[in-house]
Amino acid sequence: MNDRKRRPRVVILGGGFGGLSAAFGLRKAAADIILIDRRNHHLFQPLLYQVATAALSPAQVAQPIRTILRHQRNIEIILDEVTDIDLTARQVITPEAGPIAFDYLIIATGASHAYFGHDAWQDAAPGLKSLDDATAIRRRILDAFERAEITASVAERTALLTFCVVGGGPTGVEMAGAIAELAHWTLAGEFRHIDTSTAKVILIEAGPRVLAAMPEKLSQKAREGLERLGVTVRTGTAVTDCASTHVTLGSETIPCRTIIWAAGVKASPAGTWLGSEVPLDRAGRVKVLPDLSVPAMPDIFVIGDASVVEDANGRPVPGVAPAAKQQGHFVAALIAQRLLGKTTAAPFRYRDQGNLATIGRGEAVVDLGWLRLSGFLAWWFWGLIHIFFLIDFRNRLSVALDWLWSYLTNGRAARLMTEGDRRSMSK
């Protein structure tokens, strides 16, 4: 992998929204593109919570990267994990493929869960960032009902039927609503010794309201929608401890066996690969220049959740999929211009496409700035937008059909547990 090609080489780290957008943007460039990812698939993260709550299967929210880019002749896909960057040799270091030289480098490595200095909570309160996370959480949720069915202890049954979601952002709101629907409607009448409708779903948010990025009126609509589903919303309350048996909120302890973390994220370690002189924020994101390049490194760009940059109003660009896609397109266009010998001084400009969150069956909130919706119409709008952004027609069609079936029947199509699932939960 050390041999330099005659054509310039652009290396992209990460096959998420930002990395794929950059790759697409360079499809006509006179350069060799190498995309490196430790997973072989692109994941549509906004629908990952539906895998975790058995509404969709993993294959419906993910697509092999090679399949997506199969028609792009100037790209090579490498399944490996980057461990470092040699800035002097201008190489990225990988354990399997070895060092890979670059002329331009695009870092789009995303983010992971942040536990605010309490990493020991991770086993008890898993977060939701990957398919592995989603299927593991699905096992926990489904297994809780199965164990509640057979336990003889009233206290244990109550704890098993208590689900705590930490974090009142879009992921937390959507997860809490989906678990409530699963318990109160989908599983109703399927068990003989428990009433699943008595399950408690508690959404815990340290701030004063859920969906803080949305206008206060829509935030209140979201809270009311969750409460109609039977979710207990606890705002202004910070978690002080998480364990396999409980969540602690100050002096209050809530016995529960399923905790889901949706309270924060931290950047990948990419910032540390660039040296101690590179400025990072508290979440480990690289503070990039207006053209998304690293200070003093004009040929290295950091995009998506691994970076932080301000918009035209001086506010940090949000870590959402549309922002990562826009940044990927911007950097690809900039590199393409440089390859042609042209330069541009135009900075990146983020186009805010709004915020959306679904609360439950037939209910969502939508804030597009010029248009604000809630309720049933917002839910249909949310669904259409998410289906539109899925990668291929097959995924769009299967997701649309599953959603229609779920809406008409209150069913969930992906509730299978294997024997391996049960063994992993008993350890």
C-alpha positions as CSV (number, residue, x, y, z in Angstrom):
1,M,0.0,0.0,0.0
2,N,3.1,2.3,0.1
3,D,3.4,2.6,-3.7
4,R,2.5,6.1,-4.8
5,K,0.3,6.4,-7.9
6,R,0.9,8.8,-10.7
7,R,-2.4,10.4,-10.0
8,P,-3.1,12.3,-6.7
9,R,-4.5,10.1,-4.0
10,V,-7.4,11.2,-1.7
11,V,-7.9,9.0,1.4
12,I,-11.2,9.1,3.1
13,L,-11.6,7.8,6.7
14,G,-15.1,6.7,7.4
15,G,-18.1,5.5,5.3
16,G,-20.8,7.5,7.0
17,F,-22.8,10.4,5.6
18,G,-19.8,12.7,5.4
19,G,-17.3,10.1,3.9
20,L,-19.8,8.8,1.3
21,S,-20.8,12.3,0.2
22,A,-17.1,13.2,-0.2
23,A,-16.5,10.0,-2.2
24,F,-19.5,10.7,-4.5
25,G,-18.3,14.3,-5.0
26,L,-15.0,13.0,-6.2
27,R,-16.3,10.4,-8.6
28,K,-15.3,12.4,-11.7
29,A,-12.0,13.7,-10.2
30,A,-8.7,12.8,-11.8
31,A,-7.5,11.2,-8.7
32,D,-7.5,7.8,-7.0
33,I,-9.8,7.6,-4.0
34,I,-9.3,5.2,-1.1
35,L,-12.1,4.9,1.5
36,I,-11.2,3.1,4.7
37,D,-13.8,1.9,7.2
38,R,-13.7,-0.8,9.9
39,R,-17.2,-1.8,9.0
40,N,-18.3,-3.0,5.6
41,H,-21.6,-1.1,5.6
42,H,-23.0,2.4,5.6
43,L,-25.5,2.9,8.4
44,F,-28.6,5.2,8.3
45,Q,-28.3,6.2,11.9
46,P,-31.5,8.2,12.2
47,L,-33.5,4.9,12.0
48,L,-31.2,2.9,14.3
49,Y,-33.5,3.2,17.2
50,Q,-36.1,1.3,15.2
51,V,-33.7,-1.7,15.0
52,A,-33.2,-1.4,18.7
53,T,-37.0,-1.6,19.3
54,A,-37.7,-4.4,16.8
55,A,-39.5,-2.3,14.2
56,L,-36.9,-2.8,11.5
57,S,-34.2,-5.3,10.7
58,P,-30.5,-4.3,10.4
59,A,-30.5,-4.9,6.7
60,Q,-33.2,-2.2,6.3
61,V,-31.1,0.6,7.7
62,A,-27.7,-0.5,6.3
63,Q,-26.1,-1.1,3.0
64,P,-22.7,-2.5,2.0
65,I,-20.3,0.3,1.1
66,R,-19.0,-1.7,-1.9
67,T,-22.5,-2.0,-3.2
68,I,-23.2,1.7,-2.8
69,L,-19.9,2.7,-4.6
70,R,-19.7,-0.2,-7.1
71,H,-20.1,2.0,-10.2
72,Q,-17.4,4.5,-9.1
73,R,-14.3,3.4,-11.0
74,N,-11.8,5.7,-9.3
75,I,-12.4,4.4,-5.8
76,E,-11.0,1.5,-3.7
77,I,-12.6,0.3,-0.5
78,I,-10.4,-1.0,2.4
79,L,-12.0,-2.8,5.3
80,D,-9.6,-1.9,8.1
81,E,-9.2,0.3,11.2
82,V,-7.0,3.4,11.2
83,T,-4.8,3.6,14.3
84,D,-2.7,6.6,13.6
85,I,-1.6,9.2,11.1
86,D,2.0,9.8,10.1
87,L,2.0,13.5,9.2
88,T,5.7,13.5,8.2
89,A,5.4,10.6,5.8
90,R,1.8,11.6,4.9
91,Q,0.4,8.2,5.6
92,V,-2.5,6.7,7.5
93,I,-1.6,3.7,9.6
94,T,-3.7,0.5,9.6
95,P,-3.0,-2.9,11.2
96,E,-3.9,-5.0,8.2
97,A,-3.4,-3.0,5.0
98,G,-0.3,-1.3,6.4
99,P,0.6,2.4,5.9
100,I,-1.4,4.1,3.1
101,A,-0.1,7.3,1.6
102,F,-2.2,10.3,0.8
103,D,-2.0,13.6,-1.0
104,Y,-5.3,14.7,0.5
105,L,-6.9,13.3,3.6
106,I,-10.6,13.6,4.6
107,I,-11.3,12.5,8.2
108,A,-15.0,11.5,8.7
109,T,-14.7,9.1,11.6
110,G,-17.8,10.2,13.5
111,A,-18.4,10.0,17.2
112,S,-19.0,7.6,20.0
113,H,-20.9,7.7,23.3
114,A,-19.9,10.2,26.0
115,Y,-20.5,9.4,29.7
116,F,-19.1,12.6,31.0
117,G,-16.3,11.0,33.0
118,H,-18.3,8.0,34.0
119,D,-17.1,5.4,31.5
120,A,-17.8,2.6,34.0
121,W,-21.5,3.2,33.3
122,Q,-21.1,1.9,29.7
123,D,-21.9,-1.7,30.4
124,A,-25.0,-1.0,32.4
125,A,-26.2,1.8,30.1
126,P,-25.2,1.1,26.4
127,G,-25.6,3.8,23.8
128,L,-26.8,3.6,20.3
129,K,-24.3,4.3,17.5
130,S,-23.9,1.0,15.5
131,L,-25.8,-2.1,14.4
132,D,-24.1,-4.0,17.2
133,D,-25.4,-1.5,19.7
134,A,-28.9,-1.7,18.3
135,T,-29.1,-5.5,18.3
136,A,-27.7,-5.7,21.8
137,I,-30.2,-3.2,23.1
138,R,-33.0,-5.1,21.3
139,R,-31.9,-8.2,23.1
140,R,-32.0,-6.4,26.5
141,I,-35.5,-5.1,25.9
142,L,-37.0,-8.3,24.6
143,D,-35.2,-10.4,27.3
144,A,-36.5,-8.1,30.0
145,F,-40.1,-9.1,29.2
146,E,-39.2,-12.8,28.9
147,R,-37.5,-12.8,32.3
148,A,-40.4,-10.8,33.9
149,E,-42.8,-13.5,32.6
150,I,-41.0,-16.3,34.6
151,T,-39.7,-14.5,37.8
152,A,-41.5,-15.2,41.0
153,S,-40.4,-12.0,42.7
154,V,-42.7,-9.0,42.5
155,A,-39.8,-6.6,43.0
156,E,-37.7,-8.2,40.3
157,R,-40.6,-8.2,37.9
158,T,-41.2,-4.5,38.5
159,A,-37.5,-3.8,37.9
160,L,-37.5,-5.8,34.7
161,L,-40.5,-3.9,33.4
162,T,-38.9,-0.5,34.1
163,F,-37.0,1.0,31.2
164,C,-34.9,4.1,31.7
165,V,-33.7,6.2,28.8
166,V,-31.1,8.8,29.7
167,G,-31.0,11.9,27.4
168,G,-33.9,14.0,26.0
169,G,-32.6,14.7,22.5
170,P,-34.1,13.2,19.4
171,T,-32.6,9.7,20.0
172,G,-33.8,9.6,23.6
173,V,-37.3,10.8,22.7
174,E,-37.7,8.4,19.8
175,M,-36.3,5.5,21.8
176,A,-38.6,6.1,24.8
177,G,-41.7,6.4,22.6
178,A,-40.8,3.3,20.7
179,I,-40.3,1.2,23.9
180,A,-43.6,2.5,25.2
181,E,-45.4,1.4,22.1
182,L,-43.8,-2.0,22.1
183,A,-44.8,-2.6,25.7
184,H,-48.3,-1.0,25.7
185,W,-49.5,-2.2,22.3
186,T,-47.3,-4.6,20.4
187,L,-46.8,-7.1,23.2
188,A,-50.2,-6.7,24.7
189,G,-51.9,-10.0,25.3
190,E,-48.9,-12.2,24.3
191,F,-47.8,-13.1,27.8
192,R,-49.7,-15.1,30.4
193,H,-48.2,-14.0,33.7
194,I,-47.4,-10.3,33.1
195,D,-49.4,-7.4,31.8
196,T,-46.9,-5.6,29.5
197,S,-49.0,-2.4,29.6
198,T,-47.9,-1.9,33.2
199,A,-44.3,-1.4,32.0
200,K,-42.8,1.9,33.0
201,V,-40.7,3.9,30.5
202,I,-38.8,6.8,32.1
203,L,-37.1,9.5,30.0
204,I,-34.5,11.3,32.1
205,E,-33.1,14.7,30.9
206,A,-30.8,16.9,32.9
207,G,-31.9,20.1,31.1
208,P,-35.2,21.9,31.6
209,R,-36.9,20.3,28.6
210,V,-36.7,17.6,26.0
211,L,-35.6,18.4,22.4
212,A,-33.8,21.6,23.6
213,A,-32.8,22.5,20.0
214,M,-36.4,22.9,19.0
215,P,-38.7,25.8,19.8
216,E,-40.2,25.6,23.3
217,K,-43.7,25.1,21.9
218,L,-42.7,22.0,19.9
219,S,-40.6,20.7,22.8
220,Q,-43.8,20.9,25.0
221,K,-45.8,19.1,22.2
222,A,-43.2,16.3,22.3
223,R,-43.4,16.0,26.0
224,E,-47.2,15.8,25.9
225,G,-47.0,13.2,23.1
226,L,-44.7,11.1,25.2
227,E,-46.9,11.3,28.2
228,R,-49.9,10.2,26.2
229,L,-47.9,7.1,25.3
230,G,-47.3,6.4,29.0
231,V,-43.7,7.7,29.2
232,T,-42.7,9.4,32.4
233,V,-40.6,12.4,31.5
234,R,-38.2,13.6,34.2
235,T,-36.5,16.9,33.2
236,G,-34.1,19.0,35.3
237,T,-32.8,15.8,36.7
238,A,-29.3,14.5,36.3
239,V,-28.2,10.9,36.5
240,T,-25.6,10.4,39.3
241,D,-25.1,6.6,39.0
242,C,-25.9,3.8,36.6
243,A,-25.6,0.1,37.5
244,S,-27.0,-3.2,36.2
245,T,-29.8,-3.0,38.8
246,H,-30.7,0.6,39.0
247,V,-30.4,4.3,38.1
248,T,-29.7,6.9,40.7
249,L,-30.9,10.5,40.4
250,G,-29.4,12.3,43.4
251,S,-30.9,10.8,46.5
252,E,-33.5,8.8,44.5
253,T,-32.8,5.2,43.2
254,I,-34.9,3.7,40.5
255,P,-34.7,-0.1,40.3
256,C,-34.5,-1.1,36.6
257,R,-32.8,-3.7,34.5
258,T,-32.7,-1.9,31.1
259,I,-30.9,1.5,30.8
260,I,-30.3,3.1,27.4
261,W,-27.8,6.0,27.1
262,A,-28.7,8.8,24.8
263,A,-27.2,11.8,26.7
264,G,-24.0,12.7,24.8
265,V,-21.4,12.0,22.3
266,K,-17.6,12.4,22.0
267,A,-15.5,12.5,18.8
268,S,-13.5,9.6,17.6
269,P,-9.7,9.7,18.5
270,A,-8.9,11.2,15.1
271,G,-8.0,14.6,16.7
272,T,-5.2,13.0,18.8
273,W,-3.7,11.4,15.6
274,L,-3.1,14.9,14.3
275,G,-0.8,16.0,17.1
276,S,-1.0,18.0,20.3
277,E,-0.9,21.3,18.5
278,V,-4.3,20.7,16.8
279,P,-7.1,22.5,18.7
280,L,-9.8,20.3,20.1
281,D,-13.1,21.2,21.9
282,R,-14.2,19.4,25.1
283,A,-15.8,16.6,23.2
284,G,-12.5,15.9,21.3
285,R,-13.7,17.4,18.0
286,V,-11.1,19.2,15.8
287,K,-11.6,22.9,15.5
288,V,-11.3,23.3,11.8
289,L,-10.9,26.4,9.7
290,P,-13.8,27.8,7.6
291,D,-12.8,25.6,4.7
292,L,-12.9,22.6,7.0
293,S,-9.2,22.0,6.9
294,V,-7.0,21.5,9.9
295,P,-5.1,24.6,11.0
296,A,-1.6,24.6,9.3
297,M,-2.6,21.4,7.4
298,P,-4.3,22.6,4.2
299,D,-4.5,19.2,2.7
300,I,-6.2,17.5,5.6
301,F,-9.9,18.0,6.3
302,V,-12.1,16.9,9.2
303,I,-15.9,16.7,8.7
304,G,-19.0,15.5,10.4
305,D,-19.1,14.6,14.1
306,A,-15.3,14.6,14.3
307,S,-15.1,18.3,13.7
308,V,-16.5,21.6,15.0
309,V,-17.0,24.7,12.8
310,E,-19.3,27.7,13.2
311,D,-22.1,28.6,10.8
312,A,-22.8,32.1,9.4
313,N,-24.4,33.1,12.7
314,G,-21.5,32.1,14.8
315,R,-23.2,28.9,16.1
316,P,-21.6,25.5,15.9
317,V,-22.8,23.5,13.0
318,P,-25.0,20.7,14.5
319,G,-23.8,17.1,14.4
320,V,-26.6,15.8,12.2
321,A,-26.6,13.8,8.9
322,P,-27.5,16.8,6.6
323,A,-24.5,18.8,8.0
324,A,-22.1,15.9,7.4
325,K,-23.4,15.4,3.9
326,Q,-23.0,19.1,3.1
327,Q,-19.5,19.1,4.4
328,G,-18.6,16.0,2.4
329,H,-19.8,17.7,-0.8
330,F,-18.0,20.9,0.1
331,V,-14.6,19.3,0.7
332,A,-15.0,17.1,-2.5
333,A,-15.7,20.2,-4.6
334,L,-12.7,22.0,-3.0
335,I,-10.3,19.2,-3.7
336,A,-11.6,18.8,-7.2
337,Q,-10.9,22.5,-7.9
338,R,-7.4,22.1,-6.4
339,L,-6.7,19.1,-8.7
340,L,-7.5,21.4,-11.6
341,G,-5.1,24.0,-10.4
342,K,-7.8,26.3,-9.1
343,T,-8.2,27.8,-5.7
344,T,-11.2,29.1,-3.8
345,A,-11.5,31.2,-0.7
346,A,-15.2,30.6,-0.2
347,P,-15.8,29.2,3.3
348,F,-18.2,26.3,4.1
349,R,-21.8,27.6,4.6
350,Y,-24.2,25.3,6.4
351,R,-27.8,25.2,5.1
352,D,-30.0,24.4,8.1
353,Q,-32.6,21.9,6.9
354,G,-34.5,21.8,10.2
355,N,-35.0,19.4,13.0
356,L,-37.4,16.4,13.2
357,A,-38.2,13.8,15.8
358,T,-40.9,11.2,16.0
359,I,-42.6,10.6,19.3
360,G,-44.6,7.5,18.5
361,R,-47.2,6.0,16.3
362,G,-48.8,8.8,14.3
363,E,-47.1,11.6,16.2
364,A,-43.9,13.7,15.6
365,V,-42.6,17.2,15.7
366,V,-41.0,19.1,12.8
367,D,-39.2,22.4,12.8
368,L,-38.1,23.7,9.4
369,G,-37.9,27.3,10.6
370,W,-40.5,28.5,8.1
371,L,-42.8,25.6,8.9
372,R,-43.5,23.9,12.2
373,L,-45.7,20.9,12.5
374,S,-46.8,18.5,15.2
375,G,-49.0,15.4,15.4
376,F,-50.1,13.1,12.6
377,L,-49.1,15.3,9.7
378,A,-45.6,15.8,11.2
379,W,-45.3,12.0,11.5
380,W,-46.0,11.4,7.9
381,F,-43.6,14.2,6.9
382,W,-40.9,12.7,9.2
383,G,-41.5,9.3,7.6
384,L,-41.3,10.6,4.0
385,I,-38.1,12.5,4.7
386,H,-36.4,9.4,6.3
387,I,-37.5,7.1,3.6
388,F,-36.2,9.5,0.9
389,F,-32.7,9.6,2.5
390,L,-32.3,5.8,2.6
391,I,-29.7,4.6,0.2
392,D,-31.5,2.5,-2.4
393,F,-35.0,1.8,-3.7
394,R,-35.2,-1.7,-2.1
395,N,-34.5,-0.3,1.4
396,R,-37.1,2.5,0.8
397,L,-39.8,0.1,-0.3
398,S,-39.2,-2.4,2.5
399,V,-39.1,0.3,5.2
400,A,-42.3,1.9,3.8
401,L,-44.1,-1.4,3.8
402,D,-43.0,-2.3,7.3
403,W,-44.1,1.1,8.6
404,L,-47.5,0.7,7.0
405,W,-47.9,-2.8,8.4
406,S,-46.8,-1.6,11.9
407,Y,-49.2,1.4,11.8
408,L,-52.2,-0.8,10.8
409,T,-51.5,-3.7,13.1
410,N,-49.3,-2.3,16.0
411,G,-46.9,-5.1,15.0
412,R,-43.1,-5.2,14.9
413,A,-41.4,-7.4,12.4
414,A,-38.0,-7.9,13.9
415,R,-38.6,-9.4,17.3
416,L,-36.6,-12.6,16.9
417,M,-34.1,-13.7,19.6
418,T,-31.6,-16.5,18.8
419,E,-30.3,-19.0,21.3
420,G,-27.0,-17.0,21.2
421,D,-28.9,-13.9,22.2
422,R,-30.2,-15.7,25.3
423,R,-26.8,-17.0,26.3
424,S,-25.2,-13.6,25.9
425,M,-27.8,-12.1,28.2
426,S,-27.3,-14.7,30.9
427,K,-23.6,-14.0,31.3
